[in-house]
Each structure stands twice: as C-alpha cells, then as structure tokens.
Amino acid sequence: MDLQEQLRQLFPDHEPENVQKHQIPDAGFWMQDDPIICKYEKRKGKGITLLENYNGTSNDFKKLTQILQREFHVGASAKDDIIILQTSERDRVMTFLKSLGFIVKRVGG
C-alpha cells in the first residue's frame, strides 16, 4: 500500500488537485529533429554541463539558456553555439530537456 492509497483511506472525501510542480511557459523556441548533445566536464576543479548541437536562432538559443538558468538556479552562458551550465547534475538537465520535448543524447561517462 503506497502513500496515496493510505491518504485515500484516511480522507475518503478529499479529491486531490492536479498541480504541476513546474509551470514552464510555452517559450516557442525551435524544436529540432537532431538530438542535443549533453556533456559533463570539469573546468578549474568544478563540474559543468555542456549542451551542444542546438540549431535554433540566436533568440531561441538565449531563451533556452534563460529557462535552464531559472530552472536549475545556476549560472549559464551561451557562447559559440554551446550552452554552458554551472552544474554537475547532467541527468536532471537531460530529464528537463526531455520534458520540454527535445531529444537528448548523453555523451561521455
């Protein structure tokens, strides 16, 4: 018996609300067919996540960078068609991009 079933037994009249944890606005950026390549590197002893192979316009590139920056509360920059996130949580970044509808490919260990 999981927690949801226990709560239903304790409070049979309660109807849970379908509340989304993250409200992501429709950014309207380019959704490509090719996968975004997600890499993990260490620079100056700290882990960073690199996102390569996004071929949208420069405005779409900046929007995606800002959305990732707000979602993960980390520093981010977009240079030379690469998004650099100052986080080592590559799996969370990949899951978030998949929830936006992108195809993501993990590269490296």
C-alpha positions, 0 to 999 in steps of 0.5 A: 500500500503506497502513500496515496492509497493510505491518504485515500483511506484516511480522507475518503472525501478529499479529491486531490488537485492536479498541480504541476510542480513546474509551470514552464511557459510555452517559450516557442523556441525551435524544436529540432529533429537532431538530438542535443548533445549533453556533456559533463566536464570539469573546468578549474576543479568544478563540474559543468554541463555542456549542451551542444548541437542546438540549431535554433536562432540566436533568440531561441538559443538565449531563451533556452539558456534563460529557462535552464538558468531559472530552472536549475538556479545556476549560472549559464552562458551561451557562447559559440553555439554551446550552452554552458551550465554551472552544474554537475547534475547532467541527468536532471538537465537531460530529464528537463530537456526531455520534458520540454520535448527535445531529444537528448543524447548523453555523451561521455561517462 
